[in-house]
Amino acid sequence: MRRSLAAVLSAAAACLLVGLAQPASAADGDEGFTIKDPRITESSGLTASRQHPGIYWTHNDQDTGAFLYAVDSATGETVATVTMTGVGAPRDVEGIAMGPDNQLYVGDIGDNLGGTWEHVWVYKLPEPKELKDQSVRATQYVVKYADGPRDAESILVHPKTGDVYLIDKNEDGGHLYAARAPLSPSGTNMFERVAPIDLWATDAAFSPDGERFVVRGYLGGIAYDWNDGKPQRLERVSVPLGQGESVSYSADGTKLMLGMEGAGSAVEAQDAPGGSGGSDSPSSGGGSGAAADGDEGGSGLRVEYVVIGAVALGLFGVTRLRRRRS
C-alpha cells in the first residue's frame, strides 16, 4: 500500500510541477548558489558567517556524526567541516543560528514523531577563526517546553542580546518560545510560549540588527517586527516551491537566503523584507515559487499551490515513514 501511494504521489507531482514551478536561482554569492557537497543531502538550517564573508553554515537533519559544513556561496563548495565534540550523538538537528561574539547555536530540536521526546538539545560553539576541517568543543544545553514536548525546526538567537528562541512546527500555526533565563549547561532550560506564529514553520532567522525576523514554511513565509520581544506581523514573504527547510539573512541584511533539502540543493536569494522588494503586495519578495500571499494559515493561496504543497508533503511523509521503519 505504501508503495502504491508513493507511485501515485510521484506521478501527480510530476504532472503538477511541470509549467508551475520555476527553477531556483543558482547564481553566485548573495544572488544564490547551489550546494555541491554530496554529503549534504538534507540541508535543514542555514546561517551567514560574520567572520568569513560569503560563507554560510549548514548541516544535515540526520547525519552520521555531529557535523557542520561551511559552504562558500561563490562556488557552492564546502570549505570546512566542523565536528562538534562534547555533545553526544545528535538526534534530529533542524536549525542553526549565529549569535553575538560569533557564537554558533545549533538546534537538535526536531521530533518527527509529533513531540514525544521528553527533552531536546541546543548546542553552542565558537565559529572557527580559520576555515579548515577541525573538531570544536560545544556546550550542550538540555531544553524542555513549559507546555509539554513538541516538534520544532526553527531556532533564533537575537544578535544583540544572545537570547535563544524556538518555534514549534504545527500545521495550524505555531508559537515562539523563549528561555526563562540565559541558557545554563547544568540542569534543564525551560522554554515558555510568548507569541503566536501564523505559519507551519520550518525555519526562522533574525535580521543582523535584531529589528526583524522572518519565519518560513513550505508554501510561504512571514516577516515580523521584533518590537522588543512583542512580535508584530509586517508582511508576507514568498518562498521557492519544494521541501524548503532553511532561511538566513545575508551578513549585510540586504538579502534573504532560502534553502532546500535534497542533494545538490539550491539556495535562492531575494531582497530582504523592507528593501526594494519588500512591499506587501502579490509581487513582493521576488521568490520564484509560491505566491507571495502564501502563508499556510491564510485563505489567499491559489488552488494549484495548495495541491502542489499537498503532493510535495505527501511524498515527504512517505519518504520519512520509510526511513523511520527501515
N, C-alpha and C positions, 0 to 999 in steps of 0.2 A: 504493500500500500504506500509506504513512504517513497519507494522508487517511482511508482506511477505518479504520485503527487509532484515529485521533483521534475519529472518529464513534462508534465502539463505546465507547471510554472515556468520552466525554461522556455518552452515554446511560446507561451504567452508573453514572456518578457522580450523575446526576440522580435515578435511582431509589433509590440507596443513601442519599443525603443527606437525602431527604425523611423527616421524622419522627425522624431520628437526630441530625443536627447542630442545635445551638441557636444563635441569633444571639448574637454577642459584645456585651458591654455598650457603650453609646455615651453614657454619662452624662458629666458634666463632670469636669475635674481628675483627681485620683488615683482617681476612680471609673471612669476610662476615657474615651476620646474617639475621634473619627473624623478622620483626616487628610483635609482638604478640598482641598488644593493639587493641581490637575490635573497638575502637573509631577511629582508624587511618585507614581509608578506601581509602583515596585519597592523599597519601604522595606525595607532589609536590615540595618539597625542602628539602635539607639536608646540614648540616654543622657540622664540628667537633668542639667540645669544646676544648678550650685551657687550661681551669682551671681544668677540670674533665676528666682524661684520660679514653678513651673508650666510652665517651658519644657523641651521635650525636643528634642534634636538628632537628626536622621536624614539619610539620603542614599539615593539610588538605587544599585543594584549596578552598573548600567551607565548612564552619563549622557553628555550632550554636552559636559560640562566637569567641572571639579573643584569640585563644589558641595556645600555643606552647608546644611540647612534648619533653622531654629529654629521649632518648632511650639508654639503656645500651647495647652496642654491644656484650658483653659477654653472655647476656641472651636473648636479644630481647625484654626485658620488659621495660615498661615506669617507670622511677624512679621519675619523677616530671612533673607536669603540670603547666605551667605558663599562667595566664590570663593577657593579656595586657590591661591596663586601659588608658584612655585619648585618645583613637583612634576612638571612634565611632564604627559603625558596619562595619567590613571588607567586601569587595565586592567579590574579587577573588584573594586570596593570592597564589602566584605562586612561590616564591623563598625566600631563607633565606641565609645570609652570615655572617661570623664573621669578624669584623673589628678590628682595633687596640684597645688596652686597654680593650679587652674582651667585646666589644660592639656588640650586635646582630642587624643586619639590616634585615627587613622583607619587601618584595616587594608585595604590594597589587596592582599588575600591570597587571593582566590578563584582557582580554576583548574578550570573546568568540563570540561577535557579529562583530568581524573583525576590531575593532578600532573605536568605536563610542562614547566612553566616553570622555568628554572634558578634564578631568584630572584623574590621578590615585594617589596613595599614597605610600610613603615609611615610615616605622616606625623604630625607633631606641630605643633600651633599653639595660641596662647593663645586662650581663649574671649573674644570681644569683650566689653568692658565696656558697650558701648552696642549695643542691638539695632536694627540698620539694615542695609540692603543695602551690602556693602562687600567689598573684597579684603583678605585677610590672608595674609602670607607664612608658609609652613610649612617645617619641616625634613623632609627626605626621608631615610629610612634603608633601606638595602638589606638584605634578610633572606634567609637560607638556612637549611635544616634539616640538622642533622648527619647524619641518616639518609636524605637524598635528598628531591627535590621531592614536594609533596603539596598536595591541595586543602584549604582551610581557610575557615571563615566566622566564626570566633569570636576576638575579641581582648579581653583583660582587662588592666587596669592596676591594680596594687594602690594603693588610695587613700592609704596611708601611706608606702610605700617608693618608689613610682613604677616598680617593676619591671613589665616587659611580658611577657605570656604569650599564647600562641596555642594553639588546639585544632584538630587536623585533623578533617576530616569523612570518616568511614568508616562504612559500613553495619554493620560488625561491632564498632563501638566505636572511639573514637579515643584520643588521648593529649594530655596537657597538655605544652606545650613552653615552655621558659624560655630567655632570652638568657644567655649566659655572663657578661656584664658589662653595665653601663648602656649603652644604645644609643649608638653612635657614628655621626655623619653621614659619616665617611670610612671607606672600606673596607667590609667585609661583616660583618654581625651574625649570628653563628651561634646558632641555637636548638636546644637539646638536649631530648630526651624525658625527662620527670621523673616522670610518673604516668599511669596508665590512666584513661580516662573511659568509662564504660559507656553510651555513647549515640552515636547518629548526630547529631552536634552541628551546629546551625545558628546558635547564638549563645550567649553567656555573659556574666555580669556579676558583679562583686564587690558585696557589701553596702557601704554607705558607711563602716562602721567597719573593713572589711577582714577581718572574722572569718569570713565565709562567702562562698561564691559559688554561683551557680545556672547550670546548663547546660540549654539547651532543645533539643528536636528537633521533628520534625513531629508526633509522636504522644505525646510525654511529656517530662518533664524530671526532673532530679535536683538536689537541694541537697547541697552538701558543706561540711563544716567545713574552714577553711583550714589549721588545725593547723600553723602556722609553716612552710608550704610542703610539708607532707606530707598531702595531702587525705584526709579521711575522709568516706565517704558517710553522709549523715544521713537523708534521706527523699525520697520521690517527690513530684513536682510535676505537677499536671495543666495542660494547655495547651488553648487553643481549636483546634478542627479546622481544617485547611486548610494553606496554604503558609506556615507560621509561620517567620519569618526573624529575629526580634529579641526581645530581652529586656533590661530595665533595672530596677533598683530605683528607687523614688521617692527624691527627695532626702533625705527623713527616714528611709528604710529600712523603712517600715511596709508598703509595697506592692511587688508585682512588676507590671511593666507589660509585657504580651506583645503584640507587634505582628505584622502580617501583610504580605505583599506584595499588590499589586493597587491599582487606582485606588479612591479613597475607602475605604481600608482602615481597619479598626478596631484600636484598641489597648485591650486588655482588662486591667482591674486585678483583682488578687486579693491576699489577705493574704500577706505575705512569710512564708517558712518560719520556724517557731519562734514565730510570733504566734498569734492566736486561731484561725486556720485552718490551722495548720501541723502538725497531728498526722499521724503516718504511718499513715493509715488510708484505706480506699476513698473516704471522703468528704472527704479533706484537699484543700487547695489552692483550692477554690472555683471552679475553671475550668469553662467551660461546654462543653468539647469532649471530649477524650479522657479515658478513665478514669484515675483517679489512679494506678493501678498500671501506667501505660502507658509505661514506658521501653522503647525499642525492643529492647534486649538481653535483656529479661526474658521469662518464659513466661506471665505473667498477663494479657496483653492479651485482651480479648473478641474473638471472631471478627469481629464486624461492623466493629470499628475497624481490624483488620488489612486487611480488604477495602477499606474506605474509604481507608485510607492508601495501599494499592497503587494504587487508581484515581487518587487525587489525584497521587501521584508519577508515575504513567504519563502523565497529562495534562501535568504539569510537564516531564517528559522530552521529550515530543513537541514542546511549545512551544519548549523550549530548542534542540532539534535543528533545528527550522525556522528559528529565529532565527540560529543559527550558520551554517546553509547558505545563508541568504538574502543 
